[in-house]
Amino acid sequence: MKIDELLAKAKDGLETKLVYGEPYETDGVTVIVASTVSSGGGGGDGRDENGRSGEGGGFGLSAKPVGAYVIKDGKLHWEPAVDFNRLLATAGAIALAALFLATRLAKLKYRAGEPAGES
C-alpha cells in the first residue's frame, strides 16, 4: 500500500461517529456519549546506495471520553466525564508545589533570623 493511500484511508476513518457514540435509550432517557479524538500519521520512502527502495508509514488514534449529552423529559443537558487520574495527578502536583514553597519560606525565615556573618 502506498503512503498516500494509507493516509487517505486514515483520513476517511475519522468521522463524526468517532466523536459521538450511537444514541442509547433506556427508561425514557437517551444518552449520547462524546469523546475527544486525536490522530496523527506519517510516512516516508527512501533508496539506499545499492538502489534498493522502501517505504513505510503509520497512523495512530487516541480517544478519551469527555462526557455525554443526556435527553430526559424532552430536555437536553451535558454531563461531563471526570478523569480521576488527571484529577489525582493535579492534586499531587499542587501538594508537591505547596510543600516545596513551604520549605523555601521556612528556610528564608530561618536565615532572616540569623545574626549577620553566620550562614
PADO-324273 format. One record per residue (C-alpha): x, z, y; residue number from 1; residue in one letter. Coordinates in nm, 2 decimals. Example, Ala and Ser with C-alpha at 12.3 -4.5 7.8 and 13.67 -1.06 7.14 Angstrom:
2
{site {1.23,0.78,-0.45},1,"A"},
{site {1.37,0.71,-0.11},2,"S"},
end
This chain:
119
{site {0.00,0.00,0.00},1,"M"},
{site {0.14,-0.09,0.34},2,"K"},
{site {0.18,0.17,0.61},3,"I"},
{site {-0.08,0.01,0.84},4,"D"},
{site {-0.33,0.01,0.55},5,"E"},
{site {-0.26,0.38,0.48},6,"L"},
{site {-0.32,0.48,0.84},7,"L"},
{site {-0.63,0.26,0.87},8,"A"},
{site {-0.78,0.43,0.56},9,"K"},
{site {-0.69,0.78,0.70},10,"A"},
{site {-0.85,0.69,1.03},11,"K"},
{site {-1.16,0.57,0.86},12,"D"},
{site {-1.18,0.90,0.67},13,"G"},
{site {-1.20,1.10,0.99},14,"L"},
{site {-1.57,1.11,1.05},15,"E"},
{site {-1.82,1.34,1.21},16,"T"},
{site {-1.92,1.48,0.87},17,"K"},
{site {-1.57,1.64,0.85},18,"L"},
{site {-1.65,1.85,1.16},19,"V"},
{site {-2.02,1.92,1.09},20,"Y"},
{site {-2.14,2.01,0.75},21,"G"},
{site {-2.47,1.89,0.60},22,"E"},
{site {-2.76,2.10,0.72},23,"P"},
{site {-2.85,2.37,0.48},24,"Y"},
{site {-3.20,2.52,0.48},25,"E"},
{site {-3.33,2.84,0.32},26,"T"},
{site {-3.63,3.06,0.40},27,"D"},
{site {-3.71,2.85,0.71},28,"G"},
{site {-3.36,2.89,0.86},29,"V"},
{site {-3.14,2.58,0.90},30,"T"},
{site {-2.76,2.63,0.92},31,"V"},
{site {-2.51,2.36,1.02},32,"I"},
{site {-2.15,2.47,0.98},33,"V"},
{site {-1.89,2.34,1.22},34,"A"},
{site {-1.51,2.31,1.18},35,"S"},
{site {-1.21,2.21,1.39},36,"T"},
{site {-1.02,1.93,1.23},37,"V"},
{site {-0.66,1.83,1.29},38,"S"},
{site {-0.48,1.54,1.13},39,"S"},
{site {-0.15,1.36,1.15},40,"G"},
{site {0.02,1.08,0.98},41,"G"},
{site {0.33,0.87,0.99},42,"G"},
{site {0.53,0.63,0.80},43,"G"},
{site {0.83,0.41,0.81},44,"G"},
{site {1.03,0.14,0.64},45,"D"},
{site {1.40,0.06,0.61},46,"G"},
{site {1.66,-0.15,0.45},47,"R"},
{site {1.99,-0.03,0.31},48,"D"},
{site {2.33,-0.20,0.31},49,"E"},
{site {2.26,-0.37,-0.02},50,"N"},
{site {1.95,-0.54,0.12},51,"G"},
{site {1.70,-0.32,-0.07},52,"R"},
{site {1.40,-0.22,0.14},53,"S"},
{site {1.14,0.05,0.11},54,"G"},
{site {0.86,0.21,0.29},55,"E"},
{site {0.67,0.53,0.28},56,"G"},
{site {0.41,0.72,0.46},57,"G"},
{site {0.20,1.03,0.46},58,"G"},
{site {-0.11,1.19,0.61},59,"F"},
{site {-0.22,1.55,0.65},60,"G"},
{site {-0.55,1.70,0.73},61,"L"},
{site {-0.64,2.06,0.82},62,"S"},
{site {-0.98,2.21,0.88},63,"A"},
{site {-1.08,2.56,0.99},64,"K"},
{site {-1.44,2.69,1.03},65,"P"},
{site {-1.53,2.78,1.38},66,"V"},
{site {-1.89,2.88,1.34},67,"G"},
{site {-2.24,2.75,1.27},68,"A"},
{site {-2.55,2.63,1.45},69,"Y"},
{site {-2.85,2.82,1.33},70,"V"},
{site {-3.20,2.70,1.38},71,"I"},
{site {-3.47,2.96,1.33},72,"K"},
{site {-3.83,2.96,1.46},73,"D"},
{site {-3.75,2.64,1.65},74,"G"},
{site {-3.47,2.80,1.85},75,"K"},
{site {-3.11,2.69,1.82},76,"L"},
{site {-2.82,2.94,1.86},77,"H"},
{site {-2.45,2.94,1.79},78,"W"},
{site {-2.29,3.19,1.55},79,"E"},
{site {-1.91,3.19,1.59},80,"P"},
{site {-1.69,3.24,1.28},81,"A"},
{site {-1.45,3.54,1.30},82,"V"},
{site {-1.09,3.47,1.19},83,"D"},
{site {-0.99,3.82,1.08},84,"F"},
{site {-0.63,3.71,1.00},85,"N"},
{site {-0.58,3.59,1.36},86,"R"},
{site {-0.75,3.90,1.49},87,"L"},
{site {-0.53,4.13,1.29},88,"L"},
{site {-0.21,3.93,1.39},89,"A"},
{site {-0.31,3.95,1.76},90,"T"},
{site {-0.38,4.33,1.74},91,"A"},
{site {-0.04,4.38,1.57},92,"G"},
{site {0.14,4.18,1.83},93,"A"},
{site {-0.03,4.38,2.11},94,"I"},
{site {0.06,4.71,1.94},95,"A"},
{site {0.42,4.60,1.89},96,"L"},
{site {0.45,4.49,2.26},97,"A"},
{site {0.30,4.83,2.37},98,"A"},
{site {0.55,5.02,2.15},99,"L"},
{site {0.84,4.82,2.30},100,"F"},
{site {0.71,4.87,2.66},101,"L"},
{site {0.66,5.25,2.60},102,"A"},
{site {1.02,5.28,2.46},103,"T"},
{site {1.17,5.09,2.76},104,"R"},
{site {0.97,5.30,3.00},105,"L"},
{site {1.08,5.62,2.83},106,"A"},
{site {1.45,5.51,2.85},107,"K"},
{site {1.42,5.43,3.22},108,"L"},
{site {1.25,5.76,3.29},109,"K"},
{site {1.53,5.94,3.10},110,"Y"},
{site {1.80,5.76,3.28},111,"R"},
{site {1.64,5.82,3.62},112,"A"},
{site {1.65,6.19,3.55},113,"G"},
{site {2.03,6.20,3.47},114,"E"},
{site {2.28,6.32,3.73},115,"P"},
{site {2.50,6.04,3.89},116,"A"},
{site {2.80,5.95,3.69},117,"G"},
{site {2.66,6.03,3.35},118,"E"},
{site {2.54,5.75,3.12},119,"S"},
end
